[in-house]
Amino acid sequence: MSNCTALPATHAAPARALAPRAAFLLLASITVSFLAGSLAPTPLYPVYQAEWGFSALTTTEIFSVYALALLASLLVAGRLSDHVGRRPVLIVATLVQAVVMLMFATADGVSALMLARIVQGIATGAALGAVGAGMLDLDKARGPVANAVAPPLGTGAGGLLAGLLVHYLPAPTLLVYFVLALVFVMQAVGVVFMAETVTRRAGAVASLVPQFSVPVAARAPMLIAVPVLVAAWSLAGLYGSLIPGLTRSVFGFDPSLASGIAAFAFAGSGAAAVLALGSRTPRTAMAYGALALVVGTAAAMGALGAQSATGFFLATALAGSGFGAGFQGAVRTVLPTAKAHERAGVLSVVFVVSYLAMGIPAIAAGFFVSHGGALLPTAQYFGAVVAALASFALMGTLLGKKARATQ
């Protein structure tokens, strides 16, 4: 007997409910804004570092504490929207994000900054599974593509927006946060007028027990996707934690603007790759993604060693296209195997793997830099590890395609 019960009409469809297309675009915009908000502080780290005098290790800790809080939230609340509905989770998460932006704007030290990052990670972790599953609920064909293109688009937009605002406009530690806070409030209002996309199911409290598993049908696809996810998001961790310092020490650039441009080149090319490869098979996308990660990462590290800014930004764009293509292929490999009430949980596992890959290497790199390791050699070693991971992912993807072809 099914334990699903339909939502009351007043909850399932508000009097003036958004059209499905508008609701889909709203959900995609939430992913973009959440990821933009996550990267908005990155160009400001040099400003905070100058004001508060903290070390490179502290910078990576501030970056990584967000990823760890997000992981905890994914494990605890990632499946909640499969039971209580997408709307309640997203309304709360977007309003909390608006509050987080005010926490950033009023931060007066490292402790306040870390607290804001922790709360931001919790809100983002709760929302990612819900918003991604909601897009699949509304459009099974475009949902996987939107789930893959929105994160890099949001990351790139957040980095570039923050970099431009910090470099060209006054009040650098205030303006970007006020803009994003307004966006989150408007999105919360939009979700209020969105029709619910799933029926309520019993077991909401039980779903809060941390669980790291996927349905049987998704296990083999997940094993195929994991190497690409680890390689892609490890490189994202490098760019999020060390690139601001590298662009200053190697090229002498304003780190706020340069890191924002680097983030946009990396994530913007990733979003473009998602759109360009949308009609290709998931494994083709993953194969291209792994290859571009290998070549782009090696080229970027070489350009840093040669002090070639042009080469670095071009290599960053190539590596970013690998990130986008690899992530898209992984998402499209795994998500279609999940049923409607499993989607948020499966997508949460994808993001758990991704953010573990992003956070742990970044903490390790910060540790080495703070204990005497030079910034550039540390980044190059980090890049070599990412390239090796991507090579492993490429071999696994190609061997998997060959094995499938012979069956």
C-alpha positions in Angstrom: 0.0 0.0 0.0 1.4 3.4 -0.9 2.1 5.8 1.9 1.8 8.9 -0.4 -1.1 11.2 0.3 -2.0 14.1 -1.9 -1.4 17.6 -0.6 -4.4 19.7 0.2 -5.4 21.9 -2.8 -4.4 25.1 -1.0 -0.9 23.8 -0.6 -0.5 22.0 -3.9 -1.7 24.9 -6.1 -1.9 28.5 -4.8 -4.7 30.6 -6.1 -2.3 32.3 -8.6 0.2 29.5 -9.1 3.1 30.1 -11.4 3.0 28.4 -14.8 5.2 25.3 -15.0 7.7 27.0 -17.2 8.0 30.0 -14.9 8.3 27.7 -11.9 11.1 25.8 -13.7 13.0 29.0 -14.4 12.5 30.2 -10.8 14.0 26.9 -9.5 16.9 27.2 -11.9 17.5 30.8 -10.7 17.5 29.6 -7.1 20.4 27.2 -7.8 22.2 30.0 -9.6 21.8 32.5 -6.8 22.7 30.0 -4.1 25.9 29.1 -5.8 26.6 32.8 -6.6 26.2 33.6 -2.9 28.6 30.8 -2.0 31.3 32.3 -4.2 30.6 36.0 -3.5 32.9 36.1 -0.5 35.9 34.7 -2.4 37.1 38.0 -4.1 36.7 39.6 -0.7 39.1 37.3 1.1 42.1 39.5 0.4 40.1 42.5 1.7 39.2 40.6 4.9 42.8 39.3 5.2 44.2 42.9 5.0 41.7 44.1 7.6 41.9 41.2 10.1 45.4 39.8 9.4 44.7 36.1 9.1 46.8 33.5 7.4 46.4 31.4 4.2 45.3 28.5 6.3 42.5 30.6 7.7 41.4 31.6 4.2 41.0 27.9 3.2 39.3 27.1 6.5 36.7 29.8 5.8 36.3 28.4 2.4 36.1 24.8 3.6 33.8 25.3 6.6 31.1 26.2 4.1 31.6 22.9 2.2 31.6 20.9 5.4 28.4 22.5 6.7 26.8 22.0 3.4 27.8 18.3 3.5 26.3 17.9 7.0 23.1 19.6 5.8 22.9 17.4 2.7 23.2 14.2 4.8 20.6 15.4 7.3 18.1 17.4 5.3 18.9 16.4 1.7 15.9 14.0 1.5 13.4 16.1 3.5 11.7 17.6 0.5 10.9 14.1 -0.8 8.6 13.9 2.2 7.3 17.4 3.1 7.4 18.9 -0.4 9.7 21.2 -2.3 8.0 24.5 -1.4 8.4 24.5 2.4 12.1 23.6 2.2 12.8 26.2 -0.4 10.9 29.0 1.2 12.8 28.5 4.5 16.2 28.1 2.7 15.9 31.2 0.6 14.8 33.4 3.6 17.7 32.0 5.6 20.1 32.9 2.8 18.8 36.4 2.9 19.7 36.6 6.6 23.1 35.1 5.8 23.9 37.9 3.4 23.2 40.4 6.3 25.5 38.3 8.5 28.3 38.7 5.9 27.6 42.4 5.6 27.9 42.9 9.3 30.8 40.5 10.0 33.5 42.1 12.1 36.0 39.3 12.3 37.0 35.7 11.3 34.5 34.1 13.8 31.6 36.1 12.4 32.7 35.2 8.9 32.9 31.5 9.7 29.5 31.5 11.4 28.0 33.1 8.3 29.6 30.5 6.1 28.3 27.7 8.3 24.7 28.9 8.2 25.1 29.5 4.5 26.2 25.9 4.0 23.3 24.5 6.0 20.8 26.5 4.0 22.4 25.6 0.7 22.6 21.9 1.6 18.9 21.8 2.5 18.0 23.5 -0.8 20.1 21.8 -3.4 18.4 18.5 -3.4 14.9 20.1 -3.3 15.5 22.6 -6.1 17.2 20.0 -8.3 14.5 17.5 -7.8 11.9 20.1 -8.4 13.3 20.9 -11.8 13.2 17.2 -12.6 9.6 17.0 -11.4 8.6 19.8 -13.8 10.6 18.7 -16.8 12.3 15.3 -17.0 14.0 16.2 -20.3 15.5 19.6 -19.4 15.8 18.9 -15.7 19.2 17.1 -15.8 20.7 19.7 -18.1 19.5 22.6 -15.9 20.8 20.8 -12.8 24.2 20.6 -14.5 24.3 24.1 -16.0 23.0 26.1 -13.0 25.9 25.4 -10.6 28.7 26.6 -12.8 26.6 29.5 -14.1 25.9 30.6 -10.5 29.5 30.1 -9.4 30.8 32.2 -12.3 28.2 34.9 -11.9 28.9 35.2 -8.2 32.6 35.4 -8.6 32.4 38.0 -11.4 29.7 40.1 -9.7 31.6 40.2 -6.5 34.9 41.0 -8.2 33.4 43.9 -10.2 31.6 45.3 -7.3 34.6 45.1 -5.0 37.0 46.6 -7.6 34.8 49.4 -9.1 32.1 50.4 -6.5 32.2 51.7 -2.9 31.5 49.6 0.2 33.0 46.4 -1.2 32.0 44.3 1.9 28.4 45.5 1.8 27.0 46.0 -1.6 27.3 42.5 -3.1 25.6 41.1 0.0 22.7 43.6 -0.1 22.1 42.8 -3.8 22.0 39.1 -3.1 19.8 39.5 0.0 17.2 41.2 -2.2 17.4 38.4 -4.8 16.8 35.8 -2.1 13.8 37.6 -0.7 12.2 37.9 -4.1 12.8 34.2 -4.8 11.2 33.2 -1.5 8.1 35.2 -2.6 8.1 33.4 -6.0 8.2 30.0 -4.3 5.1 30.9 -2.3 3.2 31.2 -5.6 4.7 28.0 -7.0 2.6 24.8 -7.1 3.9 21.9 -5.2 5.5 19.3 -7.5 5.4 16.2 -5.2 2.9 14.6 -2.8 3.6 14.4 0.9 4.9 11.1 2.1 5.2 9.7 5.6 8.7 9.5 7.2 9.9 13.1 7.2 11.4 12.8 10.7 13.1 9.5 9.8 14.5 11.1 6.7 16.6 13.4 8.9 18.7 10.5 10.0 22.0 10.9 8.1 22.1 8.4 5.2 24.6 8.1 2.5 23.1 5.7 0.0 21.4 5.5 -3.3 18.7 3.2 -4.7 19.8 0.0 -6.3 19.1 1.2 -9.8 21.4 4.2 -9.3 24.4 2.4 -7.8 26.2 1.3 -10.9 25.7 4.7 -12.6 27.0 6.4 -9.5 30.2 4.4 -9.5 30.8 5.5 -13.1 30.1 9.1 -12.2 32.2 9.4 -9.0 35.7 9.7 -10.5 34.6 12.5 -12.7 32.9 14.3 -9.9 35.9 14.0 -7.6 38.3 15.4 -10.3 36.0 18.2 -11.4 35.2 19.5 -7.9 38.8 19.1 -6.6 39.8 21.6 -9.3 36.9 23.9 -8.2 38.3 23.7 -4.7 41.7 24.8 -6.0 40.2 27.8 -7.7 38.0 28.8 -4.8 40.8 28.7 -2.2 44.2 29.5 -3.7 43.6 31.4 -6.9 43.0 34.8 -5.2 46.4 34.6 -3.6 48.1 33.2 -6.8 46.8 35.9 -9.1 48.3 38.5 -6.7 51.7 36.8 -6.0 52.3 35.5 -9.6 50.8 38.2 -11.8 50.6 41.2 -9.4 46.9 41.6 -10.2 44.3 43.0 -7.9 43.2 39.7 -6.4 39.5 40.7 -6.0 39.0 41.4 -9.7 41.4 38.8 -11.0 39.9 36.0 -8.9 36.4 37.0 -10.0 37.5 36.9 -13.7 39.1 33.5 -13.2 36.0 32.2 -11.5 33.9 33.5 -14.4 36.2 32.0 -17.0 36.2 28.7 -15.2 32.5 28.5 -14.5 31.2 30.3 -17.5 33.0 28.0 -19.9 31.6 25.1 -17.8 28.1 26.4 -18.3 28.8 26.8 -22.1 30.1 23.2 -22.3 26.9 21.9 -20.6 24.8 23.6 -23.2 27.0 22.5 -26.1 27.1 18.9 -25.1 23.5 18.6 -24.0 22.6 16.4 -27.0 25.5 14.1 -26.6 25.4 10.9 -24.5 26.3 11.3 -20.8 29.4 9.2 -21.2 30.6 11.3 -24.1 30.2 14.4 -22.0 32.1 12.8 -19.1 34.9 11.6 -21.5 35.3 15.1 -22.9 35.1 16.6 -19.4 37.9 14.4 -18.0 40.2 15.0 -21.0 39.6 18.8 -20.7 40.3 18.7 -17.0 43.6 16.9 -17.6 44.8 19.3 -20.4 43.4 22.5 -18.9 44.7 21.9 -15.4 48.2 21.0 -16.7 48.2 24.1 -18.9 47.0 26.4 -16.1 49.7 25.2 -13.7 52.3 25.6 -16.5 51.1 29.1 -17.2 51.5 30.0 -13.6 55.0 28.7 -13.6 55.7 30.7 -16.8 54.0 33.8 -15.4 51.7 34.0 -18.4 48.4 35.6 -17.4 46.9 35.1 -20.9 47.8 31.4 -20.9 46.5 31.0 -17.4 43.0 32.5 -18.2 42.8 30.5 -21.5 43.7 27.3 -19.7 41.2 28.1 -16.9 38.5 28.3 -19.5 39.5 24.9 -21.0 39.6 23.3 -17.5 36.2 25.0 -16.7 34.7 23.4 -19.8 35.9 20.1 -18.5 34.3 20.8 -15.1 30.9 21.6 -16.7 31.0 18.7 -19.2 32.1 16.2 -16.5 29.5 17.3 -14.0 26.7 17.3 -16.6 27.6 13.8 -17.8 27.7 12.6 -14.2 24.3 14.2 -13.3 22.7 12.8 -16.5 24.1 9.4 -15.8 22.7 9.1 -12.3 19.5 11.2 -12.0 17.3 9.5 -14.6 17.6 6.2 -12.7 15.8 7.7 -9.6 12.1 7.7 -9.1 10.3 10.9 -8.2 10.4 10.4 -4.4 14.1 9.4 -4.6 15.4 12.3 -6.7 16.3 14.8 -3.9 18.1 12.0 -2.0 20.1 10.9 -5.0 21.0 14.4 -6.0 22.1 15.0 -2.4 24.6 12.1 -2.7 26.0 13.6 -5.9 26.6 16.9 -4.1 28.0 15.2 -1.0 30.7 13.5 -3.2 31.3 16.8 -5.0 31.7 19.0 -1.9 33.9 16.4 -0.1 36.1 16.5 -3.2 36.1 20.3 -3.1 36.6 20.9 0.6 39.2 18.3 1.8 42.0 19.1 -0.8 41.5 22.8 -0.2 42.0 22.4 3.6 45.1 20.3 2.9 46.6 22.9 0.5 46.0 25.7 3.1 47.7 23.6 5.7 50.8 23.2 3.6 51.0 26.9 2.7 50.6 27.9 6.3 53.3 25.5 7.5 56.1 26.8 5.2 55.0 25.6 1.8 55.3 28.2 -1.0 52.0 29.1 -2.6 52.9 28.4 -6.2 54.5 24.9 -5.7 51.6 23.9 -3.5 49.1 24.9 -6.2 51.1 23.1 -8.8 51.2 19.9 -6.7 47.5 20.3 -6.1 47.0 20.7 -9.9 49.1 17.5 -10.6 46.8 15.5 -8.3 43.7 16.9 -10.0 45.2 16.0 -13.4 45.9 12.5 -12.2 42.4 12.1 -10.9 41.0 13.3 -14.2 43.2 10.8 -16.1 41.8 8.0 -13.9 38.3 9.2 -14.6 39.0 9.4 -18.3 40.3 5.8 -18.4 37.3 4.6 -16.4 34.9 6.3 -18.7 36.5 5.0 -21.9 36.8 1.5 -20.5 33.2 1.6 -19.4 32.1 2.7 -22.9 34.2 -0.1 -24.5 32.8 -2.7 -22.2 29.2 -1.5 -22.9 29.9 -1.6 -26.6 31.0 -5.3 -26.5 28.0 -6.5 -24.5 
